[in-house]
Amino acid sequence: DVQLVESGGDSVQVGGSLRLSCSISGLTWTNYCLGWFHQTPENEREGVAAIDNDGSITYADSKEGRVTISRDNVKNTLYLQMDSLKPEDTGMYYCAASLNRRPWSCLRTLQTFGKWGQGTQVTVS
Protein backbone atom coordinates (compact mmCIF):
# COMPACT_ATOMS: atom_id res chain seq x y z
CA ASP A 1 0.00 0.00 0.00
CA VAL A 2 1.28 3.46 -0.89
CA GLN A 3 2.17 5.70 2.04
CA LEU A 4 2.87 9.42 1.65
CA VAL A 5 4.35 11.70 4.30
CA GLU A 6 4.69 15.41 3.64
CA SER A 7 7.06 17.79 5.39
CA GLY A 8 8.62 21.20 4.95
CA GLY A 9 5.66 23.44 5.63
CA ASP A 10 6.36 26.59 7.60
CA SER A 11 5.37 30.19 8.23
CA VAL A 12 7.16 32.53 5.83
CA GLN A 13 7.02 36.13 4.75
CA VAL A 14 5.57 37.30 1.47
CA GLY A 15 8.13 36.78 -1.27
CA GLY A 16 9.83 33.95 0.55
CA SER A 17 10.50 30.39 -0.57
CA LEU A 18 9.83 26.91 0.71
CA ARG A 19 10.62 23.42 -0.44
CA LEU A 20 8.06 20.80 0.46
CA SER A 21 8.98 17.14 0.55
CA CYS A 22 6.87 14.03 0.26
CA SER A 23 8.41 10.74 1.32
CA ILE A 24 6.83 7.88 -0.63
CA SER A 25 6.83 4.21 0.30
CA GLY A 26 5.08 1.18 -1.12
CA LEU A 27 4.89 2.54 -4.69
CA THR A 28 5.04 -0.53 -6.91
CA TRP A 29 3.14 0.74 -9.93
CA THR A 30 5.06 1.14 -13.18
CA ASN A 31 2.61 3.70 -14.56
CA TYR A 32 1.76 6.33 -12.00
CA CYS A 33 1.07 9.95 -11.32
CA LEU A 34 2.47 11.95 -8.41
CA GLY A 35 1.42 15.46 -7.55
CA TRP A 36 0.85 18.30 -5.15
CA PHE A 37 -2.41 19.92 -4.16
CA HIS A 38 -3.22 23.05 -2.20
CA GLN A 39 -6.19 23.18 0.14
CA THR A 40 -7.10 26.75 0.96
CA PRO A 41 -8.39 27.93 4.34
CA GLU A 42 -11.80 27.95 2.63
CA ASN A 43 -11.35 24.19 2.05
CA GLU A 44 -11.04 24.42 -1.71
CA ARG A 45 -8.53 21.91 -3.03
CA GLU A 46 -6.66 22.83 -6.18
CA GLY A 47 -4.05 21.02 -8.14
CA VAL A 48 -0.60 22.60 -8.16
CA ALA A 49 1.68 20.31 -10.14
CA ALA A 50 2.01 16.71 -11.22
CA ILE A 51 4.65 14.41 -12.64
CA ASP A 52 4.17 10.98 -14.16
CA ASN A 53 6.34 7.89 -14.41
CA ASP A 54 7.87 9.16 -17.66
CA GLY A 55 8.84 12.45 -16.07
CA SER A 56 6.21 14.51 -17.86
CA ILE A 57 5.27 17.52 -15.77
CA THR A 58 2.06 19.52 -15.61
CA TYR A 59 1.54 22.75 -13.74
CA ALA A 60 -1.78 24.27 -12.85
CA ASP A 61 -2.23 27.83 -14.06
CA SER A 62 -2.67 29.32 -10.60
CA LYS A 63 0.93 28.88 -9.48
CA GLU A 64 2.78 28.20 -12.71
CA GLY A 65 6.06 30.08 -12.87
CA ARG A 66 6.47 30.12 -9.11
CA VAL A 67 6.59 26.40 -8.35
CA THR A 68 8.78 23.53 -9.49
CA ILE A 69 7.95 19.88 -8.99
CA SER A 70 10.70 17.29 -8.97
CA ARG A 71 11.34 13.80 -7.73
CA ASP A 72 14.31 11.83 -6.49
CA ASN A 73 13.77 8.18 -7.38
CA VAL A 74 16.71 7.07 -5.24
CA LYS A 75 15.31 8.76 -2.14
CA ASN A 76 11.71 7.98 -3.11
CA THR A 77 10.84 11.59 -2.47
CA LEU A 78 8.70 14.11 -4.31
CA TYR A 79 9.48 17.82 -3.94
CA LEU A 80 7.69 21.07 -4.51
CA GLN A 81 9.85 24.19 -4.65
CA MET A 82 7.75 27.30 -4.10
CA ASP A 83 9.12 30.79 -4.69
CA SER A 84 7.76 34.34 -4.54
CA LEU A 85 5.17 33.16 -2.05
CA LYS A 86 1.94 35.14 -1.69
CA PRO A 87 -0.65 35.24 1.11
CA GLU A 88 -3.04 33.30 -1.15
CA ASP A 89 -0.58 30.40 -1.10
CA THR A 90 -1.50 29.82 2.54
CA GLY A 91 -3.07 26.47 3.31
CA MET A 92 -2.42 22.78 3.59
CA TYR A 93 -0.34 21.12 0.91
CA TYR A 94 -0.89 17.48 0.13
CA CYS A 95 0.98 15.11 -2.07
CA ALA A 96 -0.90 12.39 -3.87
CA ALA A 97 -0.23 9.24 -5.86
CA SER A 98 -2.34 7.23 -8.24
CA LEU A 99 -2.18 4.89 -11.19
CA ASN A 100 -1.73 6.75 -14.44
CA ARG A 101 -5.07 6.71 -16.24
CA ARG A 102 -4.23 8.11 -19.63
CA PRO A 103 -5.68 9.93 -21.49
CA TRP A 104 -6.77 11.69 -18.29
CA SER A 105 -4.27 14.28 -17.12
CA CYS A 106 -2.33 13.43 -13.99
CA LEU A 107 -3.88 16.33 -12.06
CA ARG A 108 -7.38 15.12 -12.92
CA THR A 109 -6.46 11.53 -12.12
CA LEU A 110 -4.96 12.46 -8.77
CA GLN A 111 -7.91 14.67 -7.88
CA THR A 112 -10.29 11.77 -8.50
CA PHE A 113 -8.37 8.65 -7.54
CA GLY A 114 -5.38 9.86 -5.54
CA LYS A 115 -4.00 8.36 -2.38
CA TRP A 116 -3.19 11.29 -0.07
CA GLY A 117 -0.72 12.11 2.63
CA GLN A 118 -1.62 13.93 5.84
CA GLY A 119 -0.55 17.34 4.55
CA THR A 120 1.86 20.05 5.63
CA GLN A 121 0.84 23.59 6.56
CA VAL A 122 2.15 26.63 4.73
CA THR A 123 1.40 30.10 6.06
CA VAL A 124 2.44 33.22 4.14
CA SER A 125 2.05 36.63 5.76
C-alpha positions as CSV (number, residue, x, y, z in Angstrom):
1,D,0.0,0.0,0.0
2,V,1.3,3.5,-0.9
3,Q,2.2,5.7,2.0
4,L,2.9,9.4,1.7
5,V,4.3,11.7,4.3
6,E,4.7,15.4,3.6
7,S,7.1,17.8,5.4
8,G,8.6,21.2,4.9
9,G,5.7,23.4,5.6
10,D,6.4,26.6,7.6
11,S,5.4,30.2,8.2
12,V,7.2,32.5,5.8
13,Q,7.0,36.1,4.8
14,V,5.6,37.3,1.5
15,G,8.1,36.8,-1.3
16,G,9.8,33.9,0.6
17,S,10.5,30.4,-0.6
18,L,9.8,26.9,0.7
19,R,10.6,23.4,-0.4
20,L,8.1,20.8,0.5
21,S,9.0,17.1,0.6
22,C,6.9,14.0,0.3
23,S,8.4,10.7,1.3
24,I,6.8,7.9,-0.6
25,S,6.8,4.2,0.3
26,G,5.1,1.2,-1.1
27,L,4.9,2.5,-4.7
28,T,5.0,-0.5,-6.9
29,W,3.1,0.7,-9.9
30,T,5.1,1.1,-13.2
31,N,2.6,3.7,-14.6
32,Y,1.8,6.3,-12.0
33,C,1.1,9.9,-11.3
34,L,2.5,11.9,-8.4
35,G,1.4,15.5,-7.5
36,W,0.9,18.3,-5.2
37,F,-2.4,19.9,-4.2
38,H,-3.2,23.1,-2.2
39,Q,-6.2,23.2,0.1
40,T,-7.1,26.7,1.0
41,P,-8.4,27.9,4.3
42,E,-11.8,27.9,2.6
43,N,-11.4,24.2,2.0
44,E,-11.0,24.4,-1.7
45,R,-8.5,21.9,-3.0
46,E,-6.7,22.8,-6.2
47,G,-4.1,21.0,-8.1
48,V,-0.6,22.6,-8.2
49,A,1.7,20.3,-10.1
50,A,2.0,16.7,-11.2
51,I,4.6,14.4,-12.6
52,D,4.2,11.0,-14.2
53,N,6.3,7.9,-14.4
54,D,7.9,9.2,-17.7
55,G,8.8,12.5,-16.1
56,S,6.2,14.5,-17.9
57,I,5.3,17.5,-15.8
58,T,2.1,19.5,-15.6
59,Y,1.5,22.8,-13.7
60,A,-1.8,24.3,-12.9
61,D,-2.2,27.8,-14.1
62,S,-2.7,29.3,-10.6
63,K,0.9,28.9,-9.5
64,E,2.8,28.2,-12.7
65,G,6.1,30.1,-12.9
66,R,6.5,30.1,-9.1
67,V,6.6,26.4,-8.4
68,T,8.8,23.5,-9.5
69,I,7.9,19.9,-9.0
70,S,10.7,17.3,-9.0
71,R,11.3,13.8,-7.7
72,D,14.3,11.8,-6.5
73,N,13.8,8.2,-7.4
74,V,16.7,7.1,-5.2
75,K,15.3,8.8,-2.1
76,N,11.7,8.0,-3.1
77,T,10.8,11.6,-2.5
78,L,8.7,14.1,-4.3
79,Y,9.5,17.8,-3.9
80,L,7.7,21.1,-4.5
81,Q,9.9,24.2,-4.6
82,M,7.7,27.3,-4.1
83,D,9.1,30.8,-4.7
84,S,7.8,34.3,-4.5
85,L,5.2,33.2,-2.0
86,K,1.9,35.1,-1.7
87,P,-0.7,35.2,1.1
88,E,-3.0,33.3,-1.1
89,D,-0.6,30.4,-1.1
90,T,-1.5,29.8,2.5
91,G,-3.1,26.5,3.3
92,M,-2.4,22.8,3.6
93,Y,-0.3,21.1,0.9
94,Y,-0.9,17.5,0.1
95,C,1.0,15.1,-2.1
96,A,-0.9,12.4,-3.9
97,A,-0.2,9.2,-5.9
98,S,-2.3,7.2,-8.2
99,L,-2.2,4.9,-11.2
100,N,-1.7,6.7,-14.4
101,R,-5.1,6.7,-16.2
102,R,-4.2,8.1,-19.6
103,P,-5.7,9.9,-21.5
104,W,-6.8,11.7,-18.3
105,S,-4.3,14.3,-17.1
106,C,-2.3,13.4,-14.0
107,L,-3.9,16.3,-12.1
108,R,-7.4,15.1,-12.9
109,T,-6.5,11.5,-12.1
110,L,-5.0,12.5,-8.8
111,Q,-7.9,14.7,-7.9
112,T,-10.3,11.8,-8.5
113,F,-8.4,8.7,-7.5
114,G,-5.4,9.9,-5.5
115,K,-4.0,8.4,-2.4
116,W,-3.2,11.3,-0.1
117,G,-0.7,12.1,2.6
118,Q,-1.6,13.9,5.8
119,G,-0.5,17.3,4.5
120,T,1.9,20.0,5.6
121,Q,0.8,23.6,6.6
122,V,2.2,26.6,4.7
123,T,1.4,30.1,6.1
124,V,2.4,33.2,4.1
125,S,2.0,36.6,5.8
